[in-house]
Each structure stands twice: as C-alpha cells, then as structure tokens.
C-alpha cells in the first residue's frame, strides 16, 4: 500500500505527528502507548498488513504521543499526567476532523484510552483494548499484579536491554528465531524512545491506578489479549474487562504481546465484527470528571471584621480571580457556593493545579480558601448543572481541609503520577452522608 503522509498538529508549543489512511464508515484511532513510530511502523510487513487491514473497514488515524516517535520530546524529570497525554488524542482528532471515533488502545496506551473514553464519551464510539492494564502493581485487591520487587527487577532489566534484540524477544517471543524481525523490532523500540526515556516512562506507569475509572465507562468495550504472554499477567487484563459493565473479553492462544504478531488476522476480523455492531448513541448524560469545591475560610468572621462594603469588594475579587484561574487550567465553572466555587475538569492534575494557584492568588488579597478534589462519575443536568454522589464526596472532602489546604481522595492521587505534587496521608475518614470510609491526602507542589 502507499504509506500515508505524516502530518503535524500543534498543542501548546509541542508538535504531534499523525497519519490518516482509509475511508471506511467509522473513524478508528490507533493508540500505541510508549512504543510507537508512525514512520518506522510501515517497514515491518506483519505490522503494515495489520494496519492495512484496519484501514480496509475504517478511516484509520495514527499518531505518536508527545515524548515518543516523530512527536516532540518531553522532560524526563517532569513527565506529563495522563490527562495531558489525553490532550494529544484530542488534538489529533481535531486535526483529522474526527468528531467521534472508536479507540484501539494497546498495552499502556490502554490507560489513556480508558481515561479518554470515560471522560469524553461524546467523542468515543467504542473502546478496543489490547493487553491493556490500569494497575500493574500487586495489592490485596489486585493479587494478579507485580510485586514491587518484581516490578523493580523488570524495569531495571528493560532499561538495560531497551532497543536490543533481547528486548524484542521479550515482547514477541515467537519471533526470537527470526534475525530480521529481531533487528527491525529493536530498531522500532529505539525509534520510539531512547533507553532513559523508556525507563522513566516505565517507572511512571508503575504508579498509576485507574481501576476506579472503569465503572464510569459506558461505551461499548472489547478487551483482548494472548493468554500466554508473560509480561502482562492474564488476571491483570481480565480485571479490566470485569470492571467495565458489559465489556466483552476475548482470549487468544499465543505468547506474543504485540497485536500485530502471528495470528493478527483473527484479531483484526474480531475488531471489525465488533465495530460493525456499534451504533451511534445519544449524547451521554453521565461522564467521568474531576470535581473541585472551594470555600473561603472563616467567611462570616471576615465579613464582620471588614464590613459589608469591603466584604462585597473581596467577594467580587474572589469571583473574578476564580474564573480567571479556571480558564487558565481549562476548568468548567458550574456555580458559586456563596463564598466558594464548584467547577469540573477533565483531569485531576489540572484541578489540583487550579486549586493551588487560586489559593496563592487569593492570599494576596487577604483571603484564605480550602479546597476539595475528587474524581468520579457525574450527572450532566440542565443549564450546565451537575449531580451525583461524586459531587457530594468532593464537597465533604473540602470540609476536611484546613485553611490554605487542598485535600483530595485516593482516586485522585492514584491518577496523578509523576513528580509535580506531594501527597501527605490524612488517613481514612468517614464523610457525612457518604458510604464507607475514604482515604484522603493533603496536596502540595513538589
């Protein structure tokens, strides 16, 4: 086939490379995760044939996220949050003129496929997840994952062999006796990421826990994997399907992790059959969002001490500053709460940054606020209002914050990886009117 032209779109100061091929009735976005290079991928016949097959029944959109392949690099000491990488997907959809697309997310790309599908169901026709996980470390409630010791050994090993045939053989064991395939796969790894970047992103991945997001996915979902692939334990993949209502789960024989390895024809046929049954639905009335509540500390006493006129001026300044900060961090203003605000964000990192920045800005005006942040499913109501238990949880979390504090749920902490924030454990807390106890954390910049 003719190799599609690589184009670029821009987000902020960064350029993202993408390709579009095919003219099928649905848009299908191929999300590869950390290993990908949209130019080099066409050099290996099995992968090229797999992509050609996908484009036979779709308009296939491919791209390299920031930090990999042909797209701009990212600083290794400040890796993006997952919502930032989701922005890459949004930018590419916009550039390709796609209003709604099915998402085929591979391995660690499944993390942001899941987050995007739950947060933006209006743009997600369906999810197809291949060897995808949302939590890799083992715990009492995730016994199939890796122990911290096994994870450390694995990432150290990969850091040493990245970009070599040895790494290629771990990803696709059935090709280990094919020298030409091993040479190309090693090149593909190197063209995706340098060893230091690969190791940094692997360690970054190990911190993510997106299991709480799974119940919020309401688009048709197909979860697939090869059951004897050793690098991602089968129970970890199965738990993804179990967490999504109505998800279909398919296992295939084989030991390879790559979707385009031997047997890809059956996998592609199953994807086509699944997507052919998917129909456009009405606009969703429930989405995943991060909710931010803020409140002026000691507002009654403050109003009494400064008088009505001055207090009205302070509230006006508070509202102006709050709206400016929400705009800066891409938040959506929902309502005022008298002496605070209720807002939503499409990712927890931006909500935390907004809360911290708003607190600093208002302190210059002699106003102290407290803030609560939680990520969960919300109901979209008339006139831009929102509802649902997640809203009540965020409000109660705010009530646990002291002057100048930003407090969040464990769900938020588990989704915000990297070195941008420090989390101080506030212990398990009973929230009034909310079932069970909630693990809370005070957040500060790193």
PLY file of the C-alpha trace (Angstrom):
ply
format ascii 1.0
element vertex 446
property float x
property float y
property float z
element edge 445
property int vertex1
property int vertex2
end_header
0.00 0.00 0.00
1.00 3.64 -0.28
2.45 4.84 3.01
0.36 7.76 4.30
1.88 11.19 4.66
2.99 12.20 8.15
1.38 15.47 9.22
1.75 17.59 12.34
-0.65 19.32 14.65
0.34 21.62 17.48
-0.69 21.67 21.13
0.85 24.48 23.12
4.45 24.66 21.93
4.67 20.96 21.05
4.17 19.25 17.70
2.44 15.87 17.39
2.90 13.70 14.32
-0.07 11.82 12.90
-1.22 9.91 9.82
-4.64 9.14 8.31
-5.34 6.29 5.90
-8.51 4.63 4.61
-12.03 5.88 4.01
-14.21 3.45 5.95
-17.51 4.40 7.57
-16.07 4.89 11.07
-13.02 6.64 12.44
-10.62 4.34 14.33
-7.74 5.78 16.39
-4.75 3.52 16.95
-3.22 4.37 20.35
0.10 2.58 20.79
1.35 3.94 24.10
5.03 4.46 24.77
6.29 2.25 21.93
5.43 3.71 18.56
6.81 5.43 15.49
4.32 6.11 12.73
7.04 6.26 10.06
9.06 3.18 11.03
5.97 1.02 11.65
5.44 0.62 7.88
8.82 -1.08 7.41
7.75 -4.38 9.02
5.38 -6.36 6.76
3.24 -8.01 9.51
2.56 -4.63 11.14
1.98 -2.92 7.79
-0.50 -5.61 6.78
-2.32 -5.33 10.10
-2.67 -1.55 9.68
-3.78 -2.00 6.08
-6.46 -4.43 7.28
-7.72 -1.93 9.87
-7.90 0.78 7.22
-10.00 -1.50 5.00
-13.03 -1.01 7.25
-12.26 2.36 8.86
-10.64 5.71 8.44
-7.55 4.84 10.48
-5.92 7.64 12.49
-2.44 7.00 13.94
-0.14 9.25 15.96
2.85 9.35 18.29
2.14 10.91 21.65
4.47 13.59 22.94
7.73 12.04 24.07
7.76 9.23 21.51
8.36 8.59 17.83
8.18 11.57 15.49
6.50 13.88 18.03
8.24 16.41 20.24
10.19 15.26 23.27
9.21 15.81 26.90
11.34 16.43 30.00
12.08 13.16 31.79
12.07 14.80 35.21
8.53 16.15 34.74
6.57 13.58 32.77
3.01 14.58 31.89
-0.05 13.42 33.75
-2.34 11.08 31.84
-4.83 13.85 31.17
-2.06 15.76 29.38
-1.39 12.81 27.09
-5.14 12.59 26.52
-4.89 16.14 25.18
-2.69 14.71 22.41
-5.51 12.40 21.39
-8.00 15.29 21.38
-5.65 17.44 19.30
-5.17 14.69 16.72
-8.91 14.01 16.47
-9.49 17.71 15.89
-6.72 17.93 13.29
-8.09 14.89 11.46
-11.62 16.32 11.51
-12.99 13.47 13.61
-15.98 14.26 15.82
-16.33 10.74 17.24
-14.05 7.73 16.89
-13.53 4.19 18.09
-10.30 3.83 20.07
-7.97 0.85 19.69
-5.58 1.19 22.64
-2.55 -1.06 23.02
-0.85 -2.06 26.31
-0.01 1.09 28.33
-1.98 3.10 25.77
-4.99 1.41 27.35
-4.62 3.68 30.37
-5.39 6.81 28.46
-7.85 5.02 26.20
-9.81 4.19 29.35
-9.49 7.70 30.77
-10.44 9.34 27.48
-13.40 7.03 26.94
-14.78 7.70 30.42
-14.13 11.46 30.34
-15.16 12.09 26.72
-17.89 9.56 25.86
-19.35 12.10 23.43
-16.23 11.62 21.27
-15.76 7.89 21.89
-17.73 5.49 19.71
-16.23 2.36 21.31
-13.14 1.07 23.11
-11.00 -1.85 21.98
-8.26 -2.66 24.49
-5.37 -4.99 23.69
-3.15 -6.34 26.51
-4.18 -3.22 28.41
-3.92 -2.73 32.13
-4.96 0.01 34.53
-2.98 -1.16 37.57
0.23 -3.19 37.29
1.36 -3.44 40.93
0.04 -6.20 43.15
-2.03 -5.46 46.25
-4.63 -7.20 48.39
-7.31 -6.17 45.89
-5.08 -6.75 42.84
-3.36 -10.07 43.54
-2.58 -10.74 39.88
-0.20 -7.78 39.56
3.56 -7.49 40.00
5.13 -7.23 43.44
7.22 -4.07 43.91
10.34 -6.25 43.84
9.32 -7.91 40.57
8.44 -4.54 39.07
11.83 -3.09 40.04
13.63 -6.09 38.53
11.57 -5.87 35.35
12.07 -2.14 34.78
15.80 -2.39 35.55
16.14 -5.22 33.05
14.23 -3.33 30.37
16.34 -0.24 30.99
19.49 -2.24 30.20
18.22 -4.09 27.13
15.93 -1.47 25.59
16.45 -1.17 21.84
18.21 -4.53 21.53
17.07 -7.87 20.06
16.84 -9.17 23.64
14.09 -6.65 24.38
12.36 -7.52 21.12
12.39 -11.20 22.06
10.68 -10.42 25.38
7.90 -8.54 23.62
7.46 -11.03 20.77
8.94 -14.40 21.83
7.63 -16.30 18.81
9.89 -14.17 16.55
13.04 -14.81 18.60
14.48 -17.16 15.95
13.93 -14.65 13.13
17.02 -12.37 12.99
15.46 -9.92 10.54
12.36 -9.48 12.71
14.50 -9.03 15.82
16.62 -6.35 14.13
13.55 -4.42 12.99
11.81 -4.65 16.39
14.95 -3.45 18.15
15.06 -0.51 15.73
11.36 0.15 16.35
11.98 0.38 20.10
14.92 2.74 19.57
12.93 4.92 17.17
10.15 5.14 19.74
12.16 6.08 22.82
15.76 6.28 23.97
16.61 3.93 26.89
16.48 6.65 29.54
13.09 7.85 28.35
11.78 4.29 28.23
12.88 3.59 31.80
11.42 6.87 33.07
8.07 6.13 31.47
8.01 2.56 32.81
8.54 3.82 36.36
5.89 6.44 35.70
3.44 3.74 34.59
4.01 1.69 37.72
2.47 4.42 39.88
-0.85 4.63 38.03
-4.03 3.08 39.37
-7.09 3.77 37.21
-9.30 0.96 38.48
-11.78 3.42 39.98
-12.37 4.79 36.49
-13.59 1.50 34.99
-17.20 1.65 36.27
-17.57 5.06 34.59
-17.02 3.63 31.10
-20.35 3.47 29.32
-19.26 2.98 25.73
-19.14 -0.48 24.09
-15.86 -2.13 25.09
-13.90 -5.12 23.83
-10.92 -6.38 25.88
-8.47 -8.76 24.14
-5.16 -10.46 24.85
-3.00 -13.51 24.20
-3.28 -15.65 27.28
0.32 -16.90 27.45
2.06 -13.53 27.11
4.24 -13.42 30.22
4.99 -9.71 30.61
1.39 -8.80 31.43
-0.30 -11.42 33.66
-3.65 -12.62 32.33
-5.53 -11.79 35.59
-4.49 -8.14 35.22
-6.08 -7.98 31.75
-9.18 -9.89 32.85
-9.71 -7.48 35.75
-10.06 -4.62 33.24
-12.92 -6.38 31.48
-14.51 -7.32 34.82
-14.50 -3.68 35.90
-16.39 -2.37 32.83
-20.11 -3.08 32.70
-20.99 -5.09 29.60
-17.40 -5.39 28.36
-16.64 -8.33 26.10
-13.49 -10.34 26.88
-11.60 -12.45 24.34
-8.51 -14.59 24.87
-6.32 -15.84 22.04
-3.65 -18.52 22.03
-0.09 -17.30 21.75
2.88 -15.90 23.64
3.37 -12.53 21.91
2.40 -9.15 23.32
2.17 -7.23 20.06
-1.27 -7.15 18.49
0.24 -7.48 15.00
2.17 -10.69 15.82
1.26 -14.07 14.36
-2.49 -14.60 14.36
-3.29 -10.92 13.81
-5.76 -11.78 11.03
-8.22 -13.30 13.53
-7.79 -10.34 15.88
-8.46 -7.81 13.11
-11.54 -9.71 11.98
-12.90 -9.71 15.52
-12.32 -5.95 15.80
-14.16 -5.35 12.53
-17.10 -7.51 13.63
-17.28 -5.74 16.99
-17.21 -2.25 15.49
-19.74 -3.14 12.80
-22.31 -3.71 15.54
-21.61 -0.41 17.30
-24.16 2.29 16.74
-24.06 5.99 17.48
-25.83 6.79 20.72
-27.43 9.93 22.07
-25.28 12.44 23.87
-24.19 10.97 27.22
-25.74 12.23 30.45
-23.03 10.79 32.72
-19.27 11.35 32.37
-16.10 10.97 34.39
-14.92 14.31 35.75
-12.77 15.80 38.47
-14.80 17.98 40.81
-13.32 20.94 42.65
-15.03 22.65 45.58
-13.54 25.72 47.24
-14.63 27.73 50.24
-13.40 30.92 51.92
-12.14 30.07 55.40
-13.85 31.98 58.20
-16.03 33.97 55.82
-18.56 35.05 58.45
-15.88 36.38 60.80
-14.03 38.00 57.91
-17.17 39.76 56.69
-17.88 41.06 60.19
-14.37 42.40 60.63
-14.14 44.32 57.32
-17.76 45.46 56.92
-20.32 44.86 54.23
-18.86 47.16 51.58
-15.32 45.82 51.81
-16.58 42.25 52.01
-18.60 42.72 48.81
-15.46 44.01 47.09
-13.49 40.98 48.32
-16.15 38.59 47.05
-16.09 40.31 43.66
-12.32 39.92 43.55
-12.65 36.29 44.63
-15.10 35.52 41.82
-13.00 37.31 39.21
-9.83 35.52 40.29
-11.58 32.14 40.45
-12.93 32.44 36.92
-9.52 33.54 35.61
-7.83 30.53 37.22
-10.48 28.15 35.91
-9.93 29.46 32.41
-6.16 29.11 32.81
-6.43 25.44 33.81
-9.27 24.51 31.45
-11.85 24.09 34.20
-15.58 24.50 33.70
-17.34 26.83 36.10
-20.55 25.24 37.40
-21.75 27.58 40.13
-20.84 29.75 43.07
-21.49 28.44 46.55
-21.87 31.79 48.26
-18.25 32.13 49.26
-16.69 29.49 47.04
-16.95 27.80 43.66
-17.92 24.45 42.18
-16.08 23.50 38.99
-15.22 20.44 36.92
-12.13 19.39 34.98
-11.38 16.61 32.53
-8.41 15.52 34.63
-7.28 15.66 38.28
-3.89 17.22 37.63
-5.40 20.40 36.26
-7.90 20.57 39.12
-5.12 20.37 41.71
-3.02 22.96 39.90
-6.02 25.28 39.72
-6.79 24.90 43.43
-3.18 25.57 44.45
-2.85 28.54 42.11
-6.20 30.00 43.21
-5.17 29.73 46.84
-1.93 31.61 46.18
-3.66 34.31 44.14
-6.37 34.97 46.74
-3.88 35.05 49.61
-2.52 38.28 48.11
-5.96 39.78 48.73
-6.11 38.59 52.32
-8.41 35.65 51.50
-7.70 32.10 52.64
-9.52 29.23 50.96
-9.74 25.49 51.41
-10.36 23.07 48.56
-11.57 19.52 47.99
-10.85 17.49 44.84
-12.38 14.17 43.78
-12.64 12.23 40.51
-15.82 10.31 39.80
-18.85 9.97 37.61
-21.19 12.95 37.46
-24.66 13.52 36.05
-25.00 16.25 33.45
-28.15 18.22 34.20
-29.96 21.11 32.57
-28.47 24.59 32.44
-24.95 23.25 33.00
-25.65 21.90 36.48
-24.17 18.61 37.72
-25.17 15.99 40.25
-24.32 12.55 41.58
-22.58 11.04 44.58
-19.16 12.19 43.33
-20.24 15.81 43.78
-21.25 15.15 47.39
-17.95 13.36 48.04
-15.95 16.34 46.73
-17.96 18.69 48.95
-17.36 16.55 52.03
-13.65 16.27 51.22
-13.42 20.05 51.12
-14.91 20.08 54.60
-11.92 18.08 55.83
-9.42 20.67 54.55
-7.88 23.28 56.80
-7.05 26.89 55.94
-4.94 27.04 52.79
-5.18 23.28 52.22
-6.07 21.26 49.14
-7.32 17.80 50.10
-8.10 15.01 47.63
-9.37 11.45 47.53
-7.17 8.42 46.90
-8.75 8.14 43.45
-7.19 11.49 42.55
-3.80 10.53 43.96
-3.78 7.24 42.07
-4.42 9.00 38.77
-1.89 11.81 39.22
1.52 10.25 38.77
4.91 11.88 38.48
6.79 14.47 40.48
4.52 17.51 40.21
2.78 17.03 43.57
3.49 15.77 47.07
0.77 13.89 48.93
0.51 13.80 52.71
-1.63 10.94 54.02
-4.52 12.26 56.11
-5.77 8.78 56.94
-9.13 7.13 56.47
-12.10 9.38 57.04
-15.87 8.93 57.34
-17.60 11.52 55.15
-21.04 12.63 56.29
-23.79 11.07 54.20
-21.32 9.07 52.07
-20.98 5.27 52.35
-17.75 3.70 53.62
-14.57 5.46 54.68
-12.36 7.42 52.31
-8.58 7.70 52.22
-7.69 11.39 51.97
-4.48 13.24 51.15
-3.33 16.83 51.52
-1.69 18.01 48.30
1.20 20.43 47.85
3.57 21.21 44.98
6.72 19.07 44.88
0 1
1 2
2 3
3 4
4 5
5 6
6 7
7 8
8 9
9 10
10 11
11 12
12 13
13 14
14 15
15 16
16 17
17 18
18 19
19 20
20 21
21 22
22 23
23 24
24 25
25 26
26 27
27 28
28 29
29 30
30 31
31 32
32 33
33 34
34 35
35 36
36 37
37 38
38 39
39 40
40 41
41 42
42 43
43 44
44 45
45 46
46 47
47 48
48 49
49 50
50 51
51 52
52 53
53 54
54 55
55 56
56 57
57 58
58 59
59 60
60 61
61 62
62 63
63 64
64 65
65 66
66 67
67 68
68 69
69 70
70 71
71 72
72 73
73 74
74 75
75 76
76 77
77 78
78 79
79 80
80 81
81 82
82 83
83 84
84 85
85 86
86 87
87 88
88 89
89 90
90 91
91 92
92 93
93 94
94 95
95 96
96 97
97 98
98 99
99 100
100 101
101 102
102 103
103 104
104 105
105 106
106 107
107 108
108 109
109 110
110 111
111 112
112 113
113 114
114 115
115 116
116 117
117 118
118 119
119 120
120 121
121 122
122 123
123 124
124 125
125 126
126 127
127 128
128 129
129 130
130 131
131 132
132 133
133 134
134 135
135 136
136 137
137 138
138 139
139 140
140 141
141 142
142 143
143 144
144 145
145 146
146 147
147 148
148 149
149 150
150 151
151 152
152 153
153 154
154 155
155 156
156 157
157 158
158 159
159 160
160 161
161 162
162 163
163 164
164 165
165 166
166 167
167 168
168 169
169 170
170 171
171 172
172 173
173 174
174 175
175 176
176 177
177 178
178 179
179 180
180 181
181 182
182 183
183 184
184 185
185 186
186 187
187 188
188 189
189 190
190 191
191 192
192 193
193 194
194 195
195 196
196 197
197 198
198 199
199 200
200 201
201 202
202 203
203 204
204 205
205 206
206 207
207 208
208 209
209 210
210 211
211 212
212 213
213 214
214 215
215 216
216 217
217 218
218 219
219 220
220 221
221 222
222 223
223 224
224 225
225 226
226 227
227 228
228 229
229 230
230 231
231 232
232 233
233 234
234 235
235 236
236 237
237 238
238 239
239 240
240 241
241 242
242 243
243 244
244 245
245 246
246 247
247 248
248 249
249 250
250 251
251 252
252 253
253 254
254 255
255 256
256 257
257 258
258 259
259 260
260 261
261 262
262 263
263 264
264 265
265 266
266 267
267 268
268 269
269 270
270 271
271 272
272 273
273 274
274 275
275 276
276 277
277 278
278 279
279 280
280 281
281 282
282 283
283 284
284 285
285 286
286 287
287 288
288 289
289 290
290 291
291 292
292 293
293 294
294 295
295 296
296 297
297 298
298 299
299 300
300 301
301 302
302 303
303 304
304 305
305 306
306 307
307 308
308 309
309 310
310 311
311 312
312 313
313 314
314 315
315 316
316 317
317 318
318 319
319 320
320 321
321 322
322 323
323 324
324 325
325 326
326 327
327 328
328 329
329 330
330 331
331 332
332 333
333 334
334 335
335 336
336 337
337 338
338 339
339 340
340 341
341 342
342 343
343 344
344 345
345 346
346 347
347 348
348 349
349 350
350 351
351 352
352 353
353 354
354 355
355 356
356 357
357 358
358 359
359 360
360 361
361 362
362 363
363 364
364 365
365 366
366 367
367 368
368 369
369 370
370 371
371 372
372 373
373 374
374 375
375 376
376 377
377 378
378 379
379 380
380 381
381 382
382 383
383 384
384 385
385 386
386 387
387 388
388 389
389 390
390 391
391 392
392 393
393 394
394 395
395 396
396 397
397 398
398 399
399 400
400 401
401 402
402 403
403 404
404 405
405 406
406 407
407 408
408 409
409 410
410 411
411 412
412 413
413 414
414 415
415 416
416 417
417 418
418 419
419 420
420 421
421 422
422 423
423 424
424 425
425 426
426 427
427 428
428 429
429 430
430 431
431 432
432 433
433 434
434 435
435 436
436 437
437 438
438 439
439 440
440 441
441 442
442 443
443 444
444 445
